[in-house]
Amino acid sequence: MSVPGRRRACPHPTRGRRADTYRTARAVQRTGRLLCWSLAAGMAGAATEALFHPGAG
């Protein structure tokens, strides 16, 4: 019988890695969002330039 409040070593190899996996997943998600927003800003800038300078292309 184990003592309450005391942690035992867990034999499962992937336990304890969830926090790292979750952190990595959030970082990838934020990087994707940043890439998407920067692409949207670039497209908006190109569309604005095409509207105000139609003969430049």
RORO-372399 format. One record per residue: z, y, x of N, C-alpha, C in turn. Coordinates in steps of 0.001 Angstrom, whole numbers, plus 500000, padded with zeros to 6 digits. Layout:
! residues N
atom nw: Z&nv: Y&nu: X&caw: Z&cav: Y&cau: X&cw: Z&cv: Y&cu: X
...
***
This chain:
! residues 57
atom nw: 500000&nv: 498828&nu: 500838&caw: 500000&cav: 500000&cau: 500000&cw: 500000&cv: 501244&cu: 500890
atom nw: 499199&nv: 502221&nu: 500526&caw: 499096&cav: 503426&cau: 501350&cw: 500152&cv: 504451&cu: 500948
atom nw: 500447&nv: 505314&nu: 501877&caw: 501418&cav: 506376&cau: 501648&cw: 500699&cv: 507524&cu: 500942
atom nw: 501249&nv: 508041&nu: 499831&caw: 500581&cav: 509147&cau: 499132&cw: 500446&cv: 510387&cu: 500016
atom nw: 499325&nv: 511042&nu: 499917&caw: 499099&cav: 512259&cau: 500681&cw: 498620&cv: 512027&cu: 502094
atom nw: 498465&nv: 510797&nu: 502461&caw: 498015&cav: 510491&cau: 503817&cw: 496588&cv: 509953&cu: 503771
atom nw: 495756&nv: 510454&nu: 504639&caw: 494354&cav: 510030&cau: 504640&cw: 494162&cv: 508837&cu: 505547
atom nw: 493362&nv: 507923&nu: 505073&caw: 493016&cav: 506762&cau: 505884&cw: 491608&cv: 506953&cu: 506423
atom nw: 491313&nv: 506282&nu: 507497&caw: 489963&cav: 506335&cau: 508052&cw: 489010&cv: 505660&cu: 507067
atom nw: 487930&nv: 506305&nu: 506796&caw: 486974&cav: 505786&cau: 505831&cw: 485914&cv: 504967&cu: 506562
atom nw: 485691&nv: 503739&nu: 506143&caw: 484716&cav: 502912&cau: 506840&cw: 483267&cv: 503255&cu: 506511
atom nw: 483053&nv: 504055&nu: 505490&caw: 481684&cav: 504377&cau: 505073&cw: 481053&cv: 505338&cu: 506081
atom nw: 479855&nv: 505040&nu: 506607&caw: 479271&cav: 505863&cau: 507681&cw: 478801&cv: 507247&cu: 507254
atom nw: 478521&nv: 507456&nu: 505958&caw: 477990&cav: 508759&cau: 505545&cw: 479042&cv: 509660&cu: 504946
atom nw: 480252&nv: 509206&nu: 504804&caw: 481297&cav: 510055&cau: 504253&cw: 481653&cv: 511134&cu: 505269
atom nw: 481933&nv: 512301&nu: 504774&caw: 482270&cav: 513410&cau: 505653&cw: 481056&cv: 514208&cu: 506079
atom nw: 479887&nv: 513732&nu: 505784&caw: 478656&cav: 514448&cau: 506150&cw: 478082&cv: 515214&cu: 504973
atom nw: 478697&nv: 515097&nu: 503826&caw: 478167&cav: 515790&cau: 502649&cw: 478211&cv: 517297&cu: 502809
atom nw: 479252&nv: 517815&nu: 503407&caw: 479356&cav: 519259&cau: 503599&cw: 478237&cv: 519754&cu: 504500
atom nw: 477941&nv: 519009&nu: 505563&caw: 476853&cav: 519404&cau: 506452&cw: 475506&cv: 519310&cu: 505747
atom nw: 475320&nv: 518256&nu: 504959&caw: 474063&cav: 518094&cau: 504226&cw: 473906&cv: 519201&cu: 503199
atom nw: 474989&nv: 519520&nu: 502508&caw: 474948&cav: 520584&cau: 501508&cw: 474650&cv: 521928&cu: 502162
atom nw: 475260&nv: 522176&nu: 503305&caw: 475035&cav: 523427&cau: 504031&cw: 473582&cv: 523516&cu: 504491
atom nw: 473044&nv: 522420&nu: 504997&caw: 471655&cav: 522397&cau: 505443&cw: 470706&cv: 522609&cu: 504268
atom nw: 470991&nv: 521962&nu: 503147&caw: 470144&cav: 522114&cau: 501963&cw: 470138&cv: 523560&cu: 501479
atom nw: 471302&nv: 524198&nu: 501500&caw: 471360&cav: 525599&cau: 501086&cw: 470588&cv: 526489&cu: 502048
atom nw: 470666&nv: 526207&nu: 503339&caw: 469931&cav: 527005&cau: 504319&cw: 468427&cv: 526850&cu: 504126
atom nw: 467980&nv: 525638&nu: 503846&caw: 466552&cav: 525404&cau: 503616&cw: 466108&cv: 526111&cu: 502345
atom nw: 466945&nv: 526058&nu: 501314&caw: 466604&cav: 526727&cau: 500065&cw: 466511&cv: 528242&cu: 500256
atom nw: 467447&nv: 528815&nu: 500989&caw: 467408&cav: 530259&cau: 501234&cw: 466215&cv: 530658&cu: 502092
atom nw: 465864&nv: 529822&nu: 503060&caw: 464692&cav: 530096&cau: 503883&cw: 463429&cv: 530059&cu: 503041
atom nw: 463342&nv: 529102&nu: 502134&caw: 462196&cav: 529021&cau: 501231&cw: 462086&cv: 530235&cu: 500332
atom nw: 463219&nv: 530678&nu: 499831&caw: 463208&cav: 531881&cau: 498983&cw: 462777&cv: 533106&cu: 499769
atom nw: 463263&nv: 533233&nu: 500998&caw: 462875&cav: 534361&cau: 501838&cw: 461378&cv: 534334&cu: 502125
atom nw: 460851&nv: 533158&nu: 502405&caw: 459421&cav: 533024&cau: 502654&cw: 458612&cv: 533393&cu: 501412
atom nw: 459075&nv: 532946&nu: 500257&caw: 458386&cav: 533251&cau: 499006&cw: 458386&cv: 534750&cu: 498722
atom nw: 459539&nv: 535393&nu: 498906&caw: 459622&cav: 536833&cau: 498652&cw: 458793&cv: 537636&cu: 499651
atom nw: 458746&nv: 537187&nu: 500892&caw: 457938&cav: 537918&cau: 501866&cw: 456451&cv: 537754&cu: 501557
atom nw: 456061&nv: 536586&nu: 501076&caw: 454667&cav: 536390&cau: 500660&cw: 454347&cv: 537273&cu: 499462
atom nw: 455259&nv: 537356&nu: 498504&caw: 455048&cav: 538208&cau: 497333&cw: 454944&cv: 539678&cu: 497729
atom nw: 455764&nv: 540100&nu: 498675&caw: 455699&cav: 541489&cau: 499131&cw: 454379&cv: 541768&cu: 499842
atom nw: 453927&nv: 540831&nu: 500629&caw: 452633&cav: 540990&cau: 501298&cw: 451480&cv: 541052&cu: 500316
atom nw: 451530&nv: 540224&nu: 499293&caw: 450475&cav: 540237&cau: 498279&cw: 450497&cv: 541540&cu: 497476
atom nw: 451700&nv: 542029&nu: 497167&caw: 451810&cav: 543299&cau: 496443&cw: 451297&cv: 544453&cu: 497299
atom nw: 451597&nv: 544412&nu: 498583&caw: 451088&cav: 545455&cau: 499479&cw: 449570&cv: 545422&cu: 499585
atom nw: 449006&nv: 544227&nu: 499666&caw: 447539&cav: 544111&cau: 499735&cw: 446889&cv: 544573&cu: 498439
atom nw: 447509&nv: 544241&nu: 497307&caw: 446956&cav: 544689&cau: 496024&cw: 447052&cv: 546213&cu: 495884
atom nw: 448136&nv: 546787&nu: 496342&caw: 448289&cav: 548252&cau: 496273&cw: 447257&cv: 548935&cu: 497169
atom nw: 447056&nv: 548387&nu: 498341&caw: 446055&cav: 548955&cau: 499247&cw: 444658&cv: 548828&cu: 498658
atom nw: 444374&nv: 547717&nu: 498017&caw: 443048&cav: 547534&cau: 497405&cw: 442837&cv: 548499&cu: 496237
atom nw: 443918&nv: 548837&nu: 495526&caw: 443788&cav: 549782&cau: 494412&cw: 443556&cv: 551206&cu: 494884
atom nw: 444268&nv: 551602&nu: 495923&caw: 444189&cav: 552984&cau: 496380&cw: 443057&cv: 553237&cu: 497385
atom nw: 442564&nv: 552208&nu: 498042&caw: 441483&cav: 552331&cau: 498994&cw: 440440&cv: 551244&cu: 498701
atom nw: 439698&nv: 551374&nu: 497596&caw: 438770&cav: 550290&cau: 497221&cw: 437603&cv: 550089&cu: 498185
atom nw: 437202&nv: 551103&nu: 498912&caw: 436069&cav: 550974&cau: 499812&cw: 436452&cv: 550510&cu: 501215
atom nw: 437725&nv: 550296&nu: 501468&caw: 438177&cav: 549942&cau: 502814&cw: 437833&cv: 548515&cu: 503187
atom nw: 437681&nv: 547641&nu: 502210&caw: 437449&cav: 546225&cau: 502501&cw: 436033&cv: 545982&cu: 502886
***
